[in-house]
Amino acid sequence: MTATQASRNFAALLDAVEHGDTVLVTRDGVPVGRFVPERATVRDQLAEVMRIRPADPAFGDHLAETVRDLRAWTDDAQRERPVG
């Protein structure tokens, strides 16, 4: 859509975006901007990502291992900290 078309038909542009369309706006044939649908919430965005990219079955194991490593690291750091 040209910038002139976007300006003259702004309500229609917003309607299209509201219904899920992405609209590229050009000026003199050069892309200058993009109107994209706004996600209602971060939850909606997360749900979309989870729909597109299935969860890694080992994620829970990796998370538990990371928590163990962090706890061990902070415990070691506290033991090595001089009392002052």
C-alpha positions, 0 to 999 in steps of 0.5 A: 500500500502506498503512503497516499493510499494509507492516508486516504484509507486509514480506517480500512487499513486499521480494519485490515490490521485488526483482522490479522493482516500485515500491511506494508506501506511504501513511498515511491516504491520503497518500503517505509513502514509496516502495520502489524496486528498488536497482540492483546497480551504477552500471554497471547504472544507466548501461546503463539510461540508455543503453538509454532515451536513445540516444547523441548521434552527435556526442558524440565531436566535442563531447568532443574540442572540449571537451578542445581548449578546456580544453587551450588555456585551461590553456596560456594560464593557465600562460603568463600566470601570473607566475613567482615 
